[in-house]
């Protein structure tokens, strides 16, 4: 029997966060792992356990204020931490690919998505023709179930939904057939059907090209679908490494047992899903959507001076009553984000009405709309684009409470102490108030962005993909 070929070996990796005069804080401590050729290693842990920092450290993308203090990362016998920058750049993107969980910041907004992927492919394979490179990219876009792959090839990132951008980044990573793929929470912004297709595609890549995959996720279900062996991170330390089946049936560490115990089981017993008692005040309609439609014209590249029309939202109608929690569910690209922008008056519907407290928001004057905006809040899918990058998290949250203090009945603390108390309710570390957004995790940024969605008697909060 041929012994497996080791492709990645990590020994005693320690990464710290520089807090300036306050010293440093360990993010990863003495992490050890190995990945063999044609193996899928899953990494799981709760939010803040160090998964994303580890995945970025493996491709040497750790930047200030984070710093690799000690350890070794060996790829096919070469220590990546000691490689010259030019050699590391030659490996990254060719032999080692990385897919992150923030697709919006990874794409150039000035270039069509397909052209960006072709540009990368041609830089790695200079002899490939334009037709062959475009054909390969379009085939991969179609393989990840990109709607209208050939037409999307020439579209810009702002024309893509979050899930579609994530699929484009997956194509960007797979187009070079890498030896090692580091996938950091890539299924998080995708709906379940597309996520299943992506996992199937990754398994095919592993089978056809013997690609090793390091798959980071917060979901045991996803890890169980793709990985055979799993590593559990807790507080930046590896607490357990087992096969997936052994881990799920006989976990050893107390932290792992708690993770498994905390898996939601909302579908196990339908009898338990009893609706909350509705108060009389909850019968009042706060938001009424009446046959709302939104159509976007796009250029038809097969005809001169002609357009195609995309029906992003078609005749949507529903009511939201006081005290309701209404979920809007659908596949990536079905119009959820567009509908959320219409509801918050970031866009105006082409037809229909959106009545908030009985007033049509599409016809409101600017002064009235500004006053009304204090009564509803939009929490976006991409928190990093919603928080000023040059301000600390505490400073960025100060204006919103001040703007809201005139609202009668709204529970918003004004002082710095109250601001910290509000972040504590979001399970946010107290020292996080002083750091900038890029120093935090995506879930922490979501909590900070969501902190503005405070609640009062006449408030409405829109969660745009609320899977933080």
C-alpha positions in Angstrom: 0.0 0.0 0.0 1.4 3.4 -1.0 1.7 5.8 1.9 0.0 9.2 1.5 2.2 12.1 0.4 2.2 14.9 2.9 1.4 18.2 1.2 1.1 20.6 4.2 2.6 20.4 7.6 2.1 23.0 10.3 4.1 22.9 13.6 3.7 25.1 16.7 2.2 28.0 14.8 1.5 31.0 17.0 -0.1 34.2 15.8 -0.6 37.3 18.0 -2.5 40.6 17.7 -0.5 43.7 18.4 -2.5 46.0 20.7 0.2 48.7 20.8 0.9 50.0 24.3 -1.4 47.3 25.7 0.9 44.6 24.5 -0.2 41.6 22.5 -3.0 39.1 22.6 -2.6 35.5 21.3 -5.0 34.6 18.5 -3.4 31.2 17.7 -1.3 29.2 20.1 0.9 26.2 19.1 -1.3 25.0 16.3 -0.3 21.7 14.7 -1.9 20.0 11.7 -1.1 18.1 8.6 -2.8 17.6 5.2 -2.0 14.8 2.8 -2.4 14.8 -0.9 -6.0 14.2 -2.0 -7.3 14.7 1.6 -10.0 17.1 2.8 -9.3 18.3 6.4 -12.1 20.2 8.0 -11.5 22.9 10.6 -14.4 23.8 12.9 -14.9 26.0 15.9 -17.2 28.7 17.2 -17.0 32.2 16.0 -13.7 33.8 17.3 -11.8 30.5 17.7 -9.2 31.6 15.2 -10.3 29.7 12.0 -10.0 32.7 9.6 -6.6 33.8 11.0 -5.3 30.2 10.6 -6.5 29.9 7.0 -4.9 33.3 6.1 -1.7 32.3 8.0 -1.4 29.2 5.9 -1.1 31.2 2.7 1.0 33.9 4.4 -1.6 36.6 4.2 -1.3 37.7 7.8 -0.7 41.5 8.0 -0.4 44.1 10.7 -1.7 44.3 13.5 -1.5 40.4 13.3 1.9 38.8 13.4 3.2 35.3 13.1 5.4 35.0 16.2 6.7 31.4 15.9 6.2 28.1 14.2 6.6 26.5 10.7 4.3 26.0 7.7 5.8 23.4 5.4 4.4 23.0 1.8 6.0 19.9 0.1 9.0 20.3 2.3 9.4 24.1 1.8 8.9 26.4 4.8 6.5 29.1 3.6 7.5 31.4 6.4 11.1 31.5 5.2 10.4 31.7 1.4 11.3 34.9 -0.3 8.3 37.1 -1.2 8.7 36.5 -5.0 8.7 32.7 -4.6 5.7 32.8 -2.2 3.8 34.9 -4.7 4.6 32.3 -7.4 3.1 29.6 -5.3 0.0 31.5 -4.1 -2.7 31.4 -6.7 -0.9 28.7 -8.7 -0.2 25.8 -6.4 -1.9 27.2 -3.3 -5.3 28.8 -3.7 -7.4 30.7 -1.1 -11.1 31.5 -1.1 -12.3 33.8 1.6 -15.7 34.6 3.1 -15.7 38.3 2.0 -16.2 38.2 -1.8 -17.1 41.8 -2.2 -13.6 43.1 -1.2 -11.8 40.5 -3.4 -13.1 41.6 -6.8 -12.0 44.7 -8.7 -15.2 46.9 -9.1 -13.8 48.4 -12.4 -13.5 45.2 -14.4 -16.0 42.6 -15.5 -15.9 39.5 -13.3 -15.1 37.1 -16.1 -12.2 39.3 -17.4 -10.7 39.3 -14.0 -10.6 35.5 -13.9 -9.2 35.3 -17.4 -6.5 37.8 -16.5 -5.4 35.6 -13.7 -5.5 32.5 -15.8 -3.4 34.1 -18.6 -0.8 35.3 -16.1 -0.3 31.7 -14.9 -0.6 30.1 -18.4 0.8 32.7 -20.8 0.5 30.5 -23.8 -3.3 30.0 -23.6 -5.4 31.7 -26.2 -8.2 34.2 -25.5 -10.9 31.8 -26.8 -9.6 28.9 -24.7 -9.2 30.9 -21.5 -12.7 32.5 -21.9 -14.2 29.1 -22.6 -12.6 27.5 -19.5 -13.8 30.3 -17.3 -17.4 30.2 -18.7 -17.5 26.4 -18.3 -16.4 26.7 -14.6 -19.0 29.5 -14.1 -21.6 27.2 -15.4 -20.3 24.3 -13.2 -20.9 26.4 -10.1 -24.4 27.1 -11.3 -23.9 30.7 -12.2 -27.2 31.9 -13.7 -26.6 32.8 -17.4 -22.8 32.1 -17.1 -22.0 33.4 -20.6 -23.8 36.7 -20.0 -22.5 37.1 -16.5 -19.0 36.8 -17.8 -19.0 40.5 -19.0 -20.9 41.9 -16.0 -19.3 43.9 -13.1 -19.2 42.9 -9.4 -22.0 45.4 -8.5 -24.3 43.5 -10.8 -23.8 40.3 -8.8 -25.5 39.1 -5.7 -23.4 38.1 -2.7 -23.8 34.4 -3.5 -22.9 35.0 -7.1 -19.8 36.8 -6.1 -18.8 33.9 -3.9 -19.3 31.5 -6.7 -17.1 33.7 -9.0 -14.3 33.6 -6.4 -14.6 29.8 -6.3 -14.1 29.7 -10.0 -11.1 32.1 -9.6 -9.5 29.7 -7.2 -10.2 26.5 -9.2 -9.3 27.8 -12.6 -5.6 26.9 -12.1 -6.2 23.4 -10.7 -4.2 24.0 -7.5 -2.5 21.4 -5.3 -3.8 22.9 -2.1 -7.1 24.8 -1.7 -7.8 26.7 1.5 -11.5 27.4 1.7 -12.5 29.7 4.5 -16.3 29.6 5.2 -17.1 29.7 1.5 -20.6 28.3 1.9 -21.6 30.8 4.5 -23.1 33.4 2.0 -24.7 30.7 -0.2 -28.1 29.1 0.0 -28.3 25.4 0.8 -28.8 24.2 -2.8 -25.9 26.1 -4.2 -23.7 25.2 -1.2 -24.4 21.5 -2.0 -23.4 22.1 -5.6 -20.2 23.8 -4.5 -19.3 20.9 -2.2 -19.9 18.5 -5.1 -17.6 20.5 -7.3 -14.9 20.5 -4.7 -15.2 16.7 -4.3 -14.8 16.4 -8.1 -11.7 18.6 -8.1 -10.2 16.5 -5.3 -10.9 13.3 -7.2 -9.7 14.5 -10.7 -6.6 16.5 -9.6 -5.7 15.0 -6.2 -6.2 18.4 -4.7 -5.8 18.7 -1.0 -8.5 20.8 0.6 -8.4 22.6 4.0 -12.1 23.4 4.5 -13.0 25.9 7.3 -16.6 26.0 8.4 -18.8 26.7 11.5 -21.3 24.0 10.4 -21.0 20.4 11.3 -23.4 19.5 8.5 -21.1 21.1 5.9 -18.0 19.5 7.4 -19.7 16.1 7.4 -20.5 16.4 3.7 -17.0 17.0 2.5 -14.3 16.2 5.1 -13.1 12.8 6.4 -11.0 14.2 9.2 -11.7 17.3 11.3 -9.7 19.6 13.6 -11.5 21.5 16.4 -10.3 24.9 17.3 -11.1 26.6 20.6 -9.6 29.9 21.7 -6.9 29.6 19.1 -5.8 26.1 20.2 -6.4 22.7 18.7 -8.4 20.7 21.2 -9.2 17.6 19.2 -8.5 15.9 15.9 -10.5 12.9 14.8 -12.4 11.4 11.8 -15.7 13.2 11.3 -17.8 10.2 12.2 -15.8 9.6 15.4 -16.1 13.2 16.4 -19.9 13.3 15.9 -20.5 10.0 17.7 -17.8 10.0 20.4 -16.3 13.5 21.0 -13.5 13.6 23.5 -13.1 17.2 24.6 -15.7 19.0 26.6 -15.6 22.0 24.1 -16.4 19.6 21.2 -19.3 18.0 23.2 -20.7 21.5 23.9 -20.4 22.5 20.2 -22.4 19.4 19.2 -24.9 19.9 22.0 -25.5 23.5 20.7 -26.4 22.4 17.2 -30.0 23.8 16.6 -32.6 21.0 16.4 -35.6 23.1 15.4 -36.9 20.5 12.9 -36.8 17.5 15.2 -40.2 18.0 16.8 -42.7 20.1 14.9 -45.0 20.0 17.9 -42.5 22.2 19.7 -42.8 24.9 17.1 -45.7 26.8 18.7 -46.3 30.3 17.7 -45.8 33.0 20.3 -48.9 34.6 21.7 -49.8 37.6 19.6 -50.7 40.7 21.6 -53.5 43.0 20.3 -50.9 45.7 19.4 -49.1 43.2 17.1 -52.1 43.2 14.8 -51.2 46.7 13.6 -49.6 46.6 10.2 -46.3 48.5 10.2 -45.1 47.6 6.7 -47.3 46.8 3.7 -45.8 45.8 0.4 -48.3 45.8 -2.5 -47.4 44.2 -5.9 -43.9 45.7 -5.9 -41.7 45.1 -9.0 -38.2 46.1 -9.9 -36.7 45.7 -13.4 -33.1 46.3 -14.4 -32.1 47.0 -18.0 -28.8 45.3 -19.1 -27.0 45.7 -22.4 -27.7 42.9 -24.9 -24.2 42.1 -26.2 -25.7 40.2 -29.2 -27.4 43.2 -30.6 -26.4 46.8 -31.2 -28.1 49.5 -29.0 -30.4 46.9 -27.5 -31.2 46.0 -23.9 -32.3 43.0 -22.0 -34.5 43.3 -18.9 -33.9 41.4 -15.6 -37.0 41.1 -13.4 -35.3 41.2 -10.0 -38.5 41.5 -8.1 -41.9 40.7 -9.6 -45.3 41.6 -7.9 -44.1 41.0 -4.3 -46.9 41.5 -1.7 -46.9 40.9 2.0 -47.6 42.6 5.4 -45.4 43.0 8.5 -47.3 43.5 11.7 -46.0 45.0 15.0 -44.0 42.4 16.8 -43.6 40.1 13.7 -40.4 38.3 12.7 -40.8 37.8 8.9 -38.3 35.7 7.0 -37.7 36.0 3.3 -36.1 32.8 1.9 -34.8 32.1 -1.5 -31.9 30.9 -3.6 -29.0 33.2 -4.5 -29.9 35.7 -7.1 -33.7 35.4 -6.5 -34.1 39.1 -5.6 -33.8 39.1 -1.8 -31.1 41.8 -1.7 -33.0 43.9 -4.2 -36.2 43.6 -2.2 -34.4 44.7 0.9 -33.0 47.8 -0.8 -36.5 48.6 -2.0 -37.9 48.2 1.5 -35.3 50.6 3.0 -35.8 53.1 0.1 -32.3 52.8 -1.2 -34.0 52.1 -4.5 -37.5 53.0 -5.8 -39.8 50.3 -7.2 -40.9 50.5 -10.9 -44.4 49.6 -9.8 -46.4 49.0 -6.7 -46.4 50.6 -3.2 -44.4 50.2 0.0 -46.3 51.6 2.9 -44.5 52.2 6.2 -46.8 53.3 8.9 -49.4 54.1 6.2 -47.1 56.3 4.1 -45.7 55.4 0.7 -42.0 55.7 1.1 -41.4 56.0 -2.7 -43.1 59.4 -2.8 -41.7 60.9 0.4 -39.7 64.1 0.3 -36.1 64.1 1.5 -36.9 65.7 4.9 -39.7 63.4 5.7 -37.7 60.3 4.6 -34.8 61.3 6.8 -37.1 61.5 9.8 -38.6 58.2 8.9 -35.2 56.5 8.5 -34.8 56.7 12.3 -37.5 54.2 12.6 -36.1 51.4 10.4 -32.6 49.9 10.1 -31.0 47.9 7.3 -28.3 45.4 8.4 -26.3 44.5 5.4 -24.7 41.2 4.3 -21.2 42.8 4.1 -20.5 44.4 7.4 -17.0 45.6 6.4 -18.4 47.9 3.7 -20.8 49.4 6.3 -18.4 50.5 9.0 -15.8 53.4 8.5 -12.4 51.6 8.3 -10.5 54.5 9.8 -12.4 54.7 13.0 -12.4 52.4 16.0 -15.4 50.3 16.5 -16.5 52.3 19.5 -16.1 55.6 17.6 -18.0 54.3 14.6 -21.0 53.4 16.8 -21.3 56.8 18.5 -23.3 58.8 15.9 -26.1 56.4 15.6 -27.2 56.5 19.3 -27.0 60.4 19.2 -29.2 60.5 16.1 -31.7 58.2 17.8 -32.0 59.9 21.1 -34.9 62.0 20.0 -37.0 58.9 19.3 -39.6 58.4 22.0 -39.5 55.1 23.6 -36.3 53.9 21.9 -33.9 52.1 24.3 -30.5 53.6 23.2 -27.7 54.3 25.6 -25.9 57.6 24.9 -22.8 57.4 27.0 -19.6 55.5 26.3 -20.5 53.2 29.2 -23.9 52.5 27.6 -22.2 51.8 24.2 -20.0 49.2 25.8 -23.0 47.7 27.6 -24.7 47.4 24.2 -21.7 45.7 22.7 -21.7 43.3 25.6 -25.3 42.3 24.8 -24.0 41.4 21.4 -21.4 39.1 23.0 -18.6 41.4 21.8 -15.3 41.5 23.7 -14.9 44.7 25.7 -11.5 45.4 24.2 -13.1 45.2 20.8 -14.5 48.7 21.2 -11.0 50.2 20.7 -10.0 48.2 17.6 -10.7 49.1 13.9 -13.0 46.9 11.8 -10.2 45.2 9.9 -8.7 43.9 13.2 -11.9 42.1 14.0 -13.7 39.1 12.5 -16.6 39.1 10.1 -19.0 38.1 12.8 -17.8 40.8 15.2 -18.2 43.4 12.4 -21.7 42.1 11.9 -22.5 42.6 15.6 -21.2 46.1 15.5 -23.2 46.9 12.3 -26.2 45.2 13.9 -25.8 47.3 17.1 -27.4 50.2 15.3 -30.6 48.2 14.8 -31.9 48.9 18.3 -35.5 48.3 19.0 -38.4 50.5 20.0 -42.2 50.5 19.7 -42.3 51.7 16.1 -39.0 50.4 14.7 -38.5 48.0 11.9 -35.2 46.2 11.3 -34.3 44.6 8.0 -31.6 41.8 8.2 -30.2 41.3 4.8 -29.0 37.7 5.0 -29.1 37.5 8.7 -26.8 34.5 9.1 -24.0 36.2 11.0 
